[in-house]
Amino acid sequence: MKLQLPSGPLMAEIDLPISKSIANRYLIISALAEKSPPKKEGLGEVEIPEDVRFLQEALTSSSPEINIGLAGTAMRFLTAFYAVQEGKTIILTGAERMKQRPIAALVDALRKLGAEIEYLKNEGFPPLNISGKKLKGGEVEIPASISSQFVSALMMIGPMMENGLQIRLRGKVLSKPYIALTADCMRKSGVEVEFDGNSITIPHSEYRVQGLNIEADWTSASYFYALAAAVPNSKLLLKGLNLNSQQGDSILAEWFNLIGVASIQKENGVEIASSAEINFPIELDFTNHPDLAQTFAFLAAALEKPLKLTGLDNLRLKETDRVAALKNELEKLGVSVLVEGNAMTVSGSVSVKETTIKTYNDHRMAMSASVLSTVIPIEIENPEVVAKSYPGFWNELNMLGAQ
């Protein structure tokens, strides 16, 4: 798919997808409470992200084998969910890339709590055979430096355990705001959660699910913040957003305000407006916001501003190796990319007149690369991958005048 955005200011009202982070947590909580899942409210006719749909279908399936494709969140959350489904045995599998994504830390923690889980192929990786049973709970330790979703998966089943659950987080805690988001969703569903430093305490309790709203997605908003920054004097209304959101990626408003894109809370969303001058940062830490890294890397290239991205600890374990993917695609533009451990420095200018961007079956590669279309015509390979989190993304770009 070829893509080019107009050079003049961008003006539109944007329909964002629901937050799949919040939706997936409420789906699991609702299933544990044996209640119907909450409905999206106040977001118009926004399509449901594929990741959310996969999880929803899995939770309502009667099949003895569940295939969640590339939905990493579903894999982690369902591993813990099925571990406490007494008398039910499930084979949990996914796409080939999913079978390469490690899950041993979560499985080890669940086994220590008494869960019965077997690896069907390679040790430490899906597919899994899970025999559900009642778990007594107690204390368990888990490394927090691989995926916050392992921690969230354990947290949500904590109230179902006879003795509750105390989780000790070992090592560097990645994506801490996502753990805090899980705690917030649980509290709004009637369960007390104490999250203090590297310790999480959850008592035996019952979920009370009622009147839960699912916000618009802040991570998806990042692409429009980037577009506004790339095209001076743009003004966009991002519908359904809340500046006081518990979503970690709401830090976008703060980061972009420093850059030169203001955010104003409106009744039906957040209005963003870019100034004529963009003050780009020299360095940003993505330890707690890994899904924003690609957006800023491509924006730095589009603006021809140097940027050092740090805290890329788990970016290699996502839908693709995002560090390698970024390096490959940015260097095709003539941009310099220096990778040092968990850091990446992007510098130099775009020296090609047009290019094709490979997506590597990664929705965020496709959407974050769209900011390049403000500088040169680009072709997006496999554009349908955006369905994973934002099915209507290309429609919204059409609203902005994309050719």
DRENFIGU-864081 format. One record per residue (C-alpha): residue in three letters; residue number from 1; x, z, y. Coordinates in pm, whole numbers. Each point is the difference from the previous one (the first is absolute). Layout:
residues N
NODE   rest    nr        u        w        v
NODE    ALA   NUM        X        Z        Y
...
END
This chain:
residues 403
NODE   rest    nr        u        w        v
NODE    MET     1        0        0        0
NODE    LYS     2      144     -105      336
NODE    LEU     3      -40      235      293
NODE    GLN     4       69        2      373
NODE    LEU     5     -143      229      267
NODE    PRO     6      -53     -104      362
NODE    SER     7      262       95      257
NODE    GLY     8     -250      144      251
NODE    PRO     9     -138      358       -1
NODE    LEU    10     -202       97     -307
NODE    MET    11     -352      130       65
NODE    ALA    12     -244       98     -277
NODE    GLU    13     -187      273     -183
NODE    ILE    14      156       53     -342
NODE    ASP    15     -184      117     -313
NODE    LEU    16      247      212     -194
NODE    PRO    17      -44       85     -369
NODE    ILE    18      -82      350     -113
NODE    SER    19      299      224      -66
NODE    LYS    20       81      -54     -366
NODE    SER    21      199      324        7
NODE    ILE    22     -308      201       95
NODE    ALA    23     -239     -207     -212
NODE    ASN    24      211       36     -316
NODE    ARG    25       28      377       45
NODE    TYR    26     -374       38       48
NODE    LEU    27      -70     -220     -303
NODE    ILE    28      207      231     -223
NODE    ILE    29     -145      315      158
NODE    SER    30     -356     -134      -38
NODE    ALA    31       64      -89     -365
NODE    LEU    32      145      347      -69
NODE    ALA    33     -308      150      165
NODE    GLU    34     -216     -239     -205
NODE    LYS    35     -159     -124      321
NODE    SER    36      -63     -350      131
NODE    PRO    37      287     -121      221
NODE    PRO    38      -48       19      377
NODE    LYS    39      -96     -310      194
NODE    LYS    40      183     -150      294
NODE    GLU    41     -176       68      327
NODE    GLY    42       31     -150      346
NODE    LEU    43      236     -278     -105
NODE    GLY    44     -234     -298      -18
NODE    GLU    45       10     -243     -289
NODE    VAL    46      367       44      -84
NODE    GLU    47      106     -119     -345
NODE    ILE    48      124      262     -244
NODE    PRO    49      378      -18      -62
NODE    GLU    50       93     -115     -349
NODE    ASP    51      190      325      -71
NODE    VAL    52     -313      202       69
NODE    ARG    53     -216     -234     -207
NODE    PHE    54      237       25     -299
NODE    LEU    55      -17      379       10
NODE    GLN    56     -378        0       42
NODE    GLU    57      -44     -234     -297
NODE    ALA    58      236      208     -214
NODE    LEU    59     -192      320       71
NODE    THR    60     -330     -160     -103
NODE    SER    61      136     -188     -303
NODE    SER    62      -85       95     -358
NODE    SER    63      289     -204     -143
NODE    PRO    64      271      183     -199
NODE    GLU    65      265     -205      186
NODE    ILE    66       31      -12      379
NODE    ASN    67      212     -266      172
NODE    ILE    68       53       71      369
NODE    GLY    69      214     -306       75
NODE    LEU    70      238       70      289
NODE    ALA    71     -189      303      134
NODE    GLY    72      275      261        4
NODE    THR    73     -215      274      151
NODE    ALA    74     -260      -47     -273
NODE    MET    75      269       26     -270
NODE    ARG    76      129      333      131
NODE    PHE    77     -339      154       81
NODE    LEU    78     -163     -111     -327
NODE    THR    79      289      132     -210
NODE    ALA    80      -79      351      125
NODE    PHE    81     -377      -56        2
NODE    TYR    82      -20     -110     -364
NODE    ALA    83      229      287     -105
NODE    VAL    84     -285      246       79
NODE    GLN    85     -287     -205     -146
NODE    GLU    86      -73      209     -309
NODE    GLY    87      -56     -196     -319
NODE    LYS    88       75     -339      156
NODE    THR    89      294     -221     -104
NODE    ILE    90      106     -284      228
NODE    ILE    91      271     -266        1
NODE    LEU    92      108      -46      361
NODE    THR    93      190     -318       78
NODE    GLY    94       63     -250      278
NODE    ALA    95      173     -322      102
NODE    GLU    96      362      -71     -100
NODE    ARG    97      132      137      330
NODE    MET    98     -198      321      -61
NODE    LYS    99      174       39     -334
NODE    GLN   100      332        8      189
NODE    ARG   101     -102      277      240
NODE    PRO   102      115      347     -118
NODE    ILE   103     -258      267      -77
NODE    ALA   104      208      247     -201
NODE    ALA   105        7      272      269
NODE    LEU   106     -381       20        1
NODE    VAL   107      -32      -21     -378
NODE    ASP   108      264      271      -48
NODE    ALA   109     -184      232      238
NODE    LEU   110     -333      -62     -173
NODE    ARG   111      155       58     -344
NODE    LYS   112      141      333      119
NODE    LEU   113     -356       94       90
NODE    GLY   114     -112      -89     -353
NODE    ALA   115     -114     -361       42
NODE    GLU   116       22     -243     -292
NODE    ILE   117      153     -326      124
NODE    GLU   118      201     -257     -197
NODE    TYR   119      201     -302      116
NODE    LEU   120     -109     -309     -191
NODE    LYS   121      304     -216       83
NODE    ASN   122      291      108      218
NODE    GLU   123       72      370       49
NODE    GLY   124      -85      105      354
NODE    PHE   125     -220     -301       82
NODE    PRO   126     -360     -118      -56
NODE    PRO   127     -196      -78     -212
NODE    LEU   128     -112      351      -96
NODE    ASN   129     -222      147     -268
NODE    ILE   130     -177      303      149
NODE    SER   131     -206      250     -202
NODE    GLY   132     -199      215      241
NODE    LYS   133      -30      374      -45
NODE    LYS   134      -66      318      197
NODE    LEU   135      321      113      170
NODE    LYS   136       64      366       78
NODE    GLY   137      218      -72      300
NODE    GLY   138      252      240      147
NODE    GLU   139      326      -99      164
NODE    VAL   140      178     -334      -24
NODE    GLU   141      297     -162      174
NODE    ILE   142       22     -368       92
NODE    PRO   143      257     -207      191
NODE    ALA   144     -145     -105      335
NODE    SER   145      259     -270       67
NODE    ILE   146     -162     -276     -210
NODE    SER   147     -364      -26      104
NODE    SER   148     -239      224      192
NODE    GLN   149     -275     -144     -221
NODE    PHE   150      136      199     -296
NODE    VAL   151      -55      316      203
NODE    SER   152     -345     -108      121
NODE    ALA   153     -107      -89     -355
NODE    LEU   154       87      352     -119
NODE    MET   155     -162      164      302
NODE    MET   156     -339     -161      -52
NODE    ILE   157      -33      120     -360
NODE    GLY   158      123      352       92
NODE    PRO   159     -350      147       56
NODE    MET   160     -104     -109     -351
NODE    MET   161      265      223     -160
NODE    GLU   162      -99      343     -129
NODE    ASN   163      283      179      183
NODE    GLY   164       19     -235      295
NODE    LEU   165      327     -174       82
NODE    GLN   166      316       78      191
NODE    ILE   167      228     -298       64
NODE    ARG   168      365       44       94
NODE    LEU   169      143     -306      174
NODE    ARG   170      364      -65      -90
NODE    GLY   171      241     -189      224
NODE    LYS   172      -74     -214      305
NODE    VAL   173     -373      -37       61
NODE    LEU   174      -93     -363       66
NODE    SER   175     -318     -111      176
NODE    LYS   176     -101      358       81
NODE    PRO   177     -301     -108      213
NODE    TYR   178     -160     -148     -314
NODE    ILE   179       22      339     -174
NODE    ALA   180     -156      158      309
NODE    LEU   181     -274     -267      -10
NODE    THR   182      -80       94     -361
NODE    ALA   183      -23      366      100
NODE    ASP   184     -235      -94      286
NODE    CYS   185     -229     -204     -229
NODE    MET   186      -12      290     -248
NODE    ARG   187      -81      255      271
NODE    LYS   188     -282     -224      128
NODE    SER   189     -128       -2     -359
NODE    GLY   190      -18      379      -26
NODE    VAL   191      337       88     -158
NODE    GLU   192      256      228      161
NODE    VAL   193      354     -141       13
NODE    GLU   194      307      184      124
NODE    PHE   195      282     -240       86
NODE    ASP   196      303      191      122
NODE    GLY   197      339     -169       10
NODE    ASN   198       86      -90     -360
NODE    SER   199     -285      192     -159
NODE    ILE   200     -364     -100      -57
NODE    THR   201     -253      251     -133
NODE    ILE   202     -346     -102     -125
NODE    PRO   203     -244      250     -156
NODE    HIS   204     -243      -75     -282
NODE    SER   205     -307     -121      185
NODE    GLU   206     -280     -257       14
NODE    TYR   207      -16     -303      224
NODE    ARG   208     -301      -29      232
NODE    VAL   209      -21     -363      109
NODE    GLN   210     -245      -79      277
NODE    GLY   211      -12     -201      321
NODE    LEU   212      356     -133      -20
NODE    ASN   213       91     -288      228
NODE    ILE   214      281     -245      -68
NODE    GLU   215      194     -102      311
NODE    ALA   216      154     -333       85
NODE    ASP   217      357      -49     -122
NODE    TRP   218      289       82      235
NODE    THR   219      260     -185     -208
NODE    SER   220     -203     -320       33
NODE    ALA   221      -14       59      375
NODE    SER   222      381      -30       13
NODE    TYR   223      -15     -380      -25
NODE    PHE   224     -215      -24      312
NODE    TYR   225      215      246      191
NODE    ALA   226      295     -225      -88
NODE    LEU   227     -185     -313      113
NODE    ALA   228      -95      167      328
NODE    ALA   229      364       99       55
NODE    ALA   230      115     -356      -74
NODE    VAL   231     -247     -157      244
NODE    PRO   232       12      170      346
NODE    ASN   233     -323      106      173
NODE    SER   234     -206      -11     -319
NODE    LYS   235     -303      226      -37
NODE    LEU   236     -164       70     -338
NODE    LEU   237     -271      238     -114
NODE    LEU   238       80      133     -347
NODE    LYS   239     -341      106     -126
NODE    GLY   240      -49      319     -199
NODE    LEU   241      336      158       89
NODE    ASN   242       35      362      111
NODE    LEU   243      302      122      198
NODE    ASN   244      -48      347     -152
NODE    SER   245       13     -131     -357
NODE    GLN   246      171      191     -281
NODE    GLN   247      149     -330     -120
NODE    GLY   248      376       20       39
NODE    ASP   249       32     -354      132
NODE    SER   250     -205       95      306
NODE    ILE   251      348       71      140
NODE    LEU   252      -20     -368       94
NODE    ALA   253     -174       97      324
NODE    GLU   254      292      223       99
NODE    TRP   255      272     -244     -107
NODE    PHE   256     -157     -300      170
NODE    ASN   257      -77      194      317
NODE    LEU   258      377       47       40
NODE    ILE   259       46     -372      -66
NODE    GLY   260     -253     -108      261
NODE    VAL   261     -335      -24     -182
NODE    ALA   262     -255      256      120
NODE    SER   263     -278      142     -221
NODE    ILE   264     -333      120      142
NODE    GLN   265     -274      162     -210
NODE    LYS   266     -333     -177       39
NODE    GLU   267     -336       88     -154
NODE    ASN   268       33     -263     -272
NODE    GLY   269      377      -10      -52
NODE    VAL   270      337      -10      173
NODE    GLU   271       78     -249      275
NODE    ILE   272      363     -110       19
NODE    ALA   273      157     -181      295
NODE    SER   274      355     -130       29
NODE    SER   275      202       -9      319
NODE    ALA   276      212     -292      117
NODE    GLU   277      317      187      -95
NODE    ILE   278       70      135     -350
NODE    ASN   279      256      281      -34
NODE    PHE   280      102      -29     -363
NODE    PRO   281      160      301     -175
NODE    ILE   282      353       -9     -137
NODE    GLU   283      -82      197     -315
NODE    LEU   284     -311      120     -188
NODE    ASP   285      -33      233     -301
NODE    PHE   286     -256     -113     -261
NODE    THR   287       38      294     -242
NODE    ASN   288     -361      104       61
NODE    HIS   289     -132     -348       82
NODE    PRO   290      145     -246     -255
NODE    ASP   291     -287     -250       28
NODE    LEU   292       88      -65      367
NODE    ALA   293      358     -111      -67
NODE    GLN   294      -78     -368      -63
NODE    THR   295     -212      -24      314
NODE    PHE   296      281      127      221
NODE    ALA   297      268     -208     -174
NODE    PHE   298     -190     -324       62
NODE    LEU   299      -95      108      354
NODE    ALA   300      367       66       84
NODE    ALA   301       80     -353     -119
NODE    ALA   302     -285     -154      200
NODE    LEU   303      108      183      318
NODE    GLU   304      369      -61      -73
NODE    LYS   305       66      372       40
NODE    PRO   306      250      193     -216
NODE    LEU   307     -152      278     -209
NODE    LYS   308      138      244     -256
NODE    LEU   309     -261      105     -258
NODE    THR   310       83      323     -186
NODE    GLY   311     -183      203     -265
NODE    LEU   312      -66     -298     -227
NODE    ASP   313       48      220     -308
NODE    ASN   314     -285     -129     -218
NODE    LEU   315      -50     -349      145
NODE    ARG   316      164     -155     -307
NODE    LEU   317     -273      151     -225
NODE    LYS   318     -303     -156      170
NODE    GLU   319     -193     -316      -96
NODE    THR   320      339     -169       21
NODE    ASP   321      349      110      103
NODE    ARG   322      -92       -7      367
NODE    VAL   323      358       50      119
NODE    ALA   324      118     -309     -188
NODE    ALA   325     -311     -198      101
NODE    LEU   326       50       76      369
NODE    LYS   327      367      -90      -16
NODE    ASN   328      -75     -331     -173
NODE    GLU   329     -274     -109      241
NODE    LEU   330      165      116      324
NODE    GLU   331      330     -165      -84
NODE    LYS   332     -186     -330      -50
NODE    LEU   333      -87       26      370
NODE    GLY   334      365       32       95
NODE    VAL   335      -45      373       71
NODE    SER   336      281      236     -105
NODE    VAL   337      -98      273     -250
NODE    LEU   338      241      277      -95
NODE    VAL   339     -109      232     -283
NODE    GLU   340      185      329      -36
NODE    GLY   341     -149      237     -257
NODE    ASN   342     -351       87      116
NODE    ALA   343       45     -159      342
NODE    MET   344      -30     -354      132
NODE    THR   345      113     -146      332
NODE    VAL   346     -173     -313      129
NODE    SER   347      164     -192      284
NODE    GLY   348       41     -348      146
NODE    SER   349     -245     -274       88
NODE    VAL   350     -224     -237     -192
NODE    SER   351      192     -327      -32
NODE    VAL   352     -244     -216     -197
NODE    LYS   353     -291     -206      132
NODE    GLU   354     -232       91     -286
NODE    THR   355       19      167     -339
NODE    THR   356     -182       97     -319
NODE    ILE   357      -39      373      -68
NODE    LYS   358       -6      110     -363
NODE    THR   359     -234      293      -61
NODE    TYR   360      131      120     -341
NODE    ASN   361     -361       94      -91
NODE    ASP   362       21      262      275
NODE    HIS   363     -292       21      243
NODE    ARG   364      211      169      269
NODE    MET   365      262     -277       -4
NODE    ALA   366     -273     -253       79
NODE    MET   367     -167      197      278
NODE    SER   368      311      137      170
NODE    ALA   369      160     -348        5
NODE    SER   370     -296     -134      199
NODE    VAL   371      162      129      322
NODE    LEU   372      260     -277      -41
NODE    SER   373     -276     -253       68
NODE    THR   374       14      101      367
NODE    VAL   375      351     -149       11
NODE    ILE   376        7     -289     -252
NODE    PRO   377     -244     -170     -238
NODE    ILE   378       20      168     -341
NODE    GLU   379     -142      -70     -341
NODE    ILE   380     -118      302     -201
NODE    GLU   381       45      -39     -373
NODE    ASN   382     -281      145     -214
NODE    PRO   383     -205      124      300
NODE    GLU   384     -278      139     -220
NODE    VAL   385      217      305      -82
NODE    VAL   386     -143      168      313
NODE    ALA   387     -315       76     -203
NODE    LYS   388      181      303     -140
NODE    SER   389      -54      193      323
NODE    TYR   390     -156     -231      264
NODE    PRO   391     -216     -285     -139
NODE    GLY   392     -111     -115      346
NODE    PHE   393      344      -12      162
NODE    TRP   394       27     -378       42
NODE    ASN   395     -355      -12      141
NODE    GLU   396      107      245      270
NODE    LEU   397      300     -217       87
NODE    ASN   398     -238     -295       35
NODE    MET   399     -191      212      254
NODE    LEU   400      326       27      195
NODE    GLY   401       28     -379       15
NODE    ALA   402      244      -51     -286
NODE    GLN   403       43     -362     -103
END
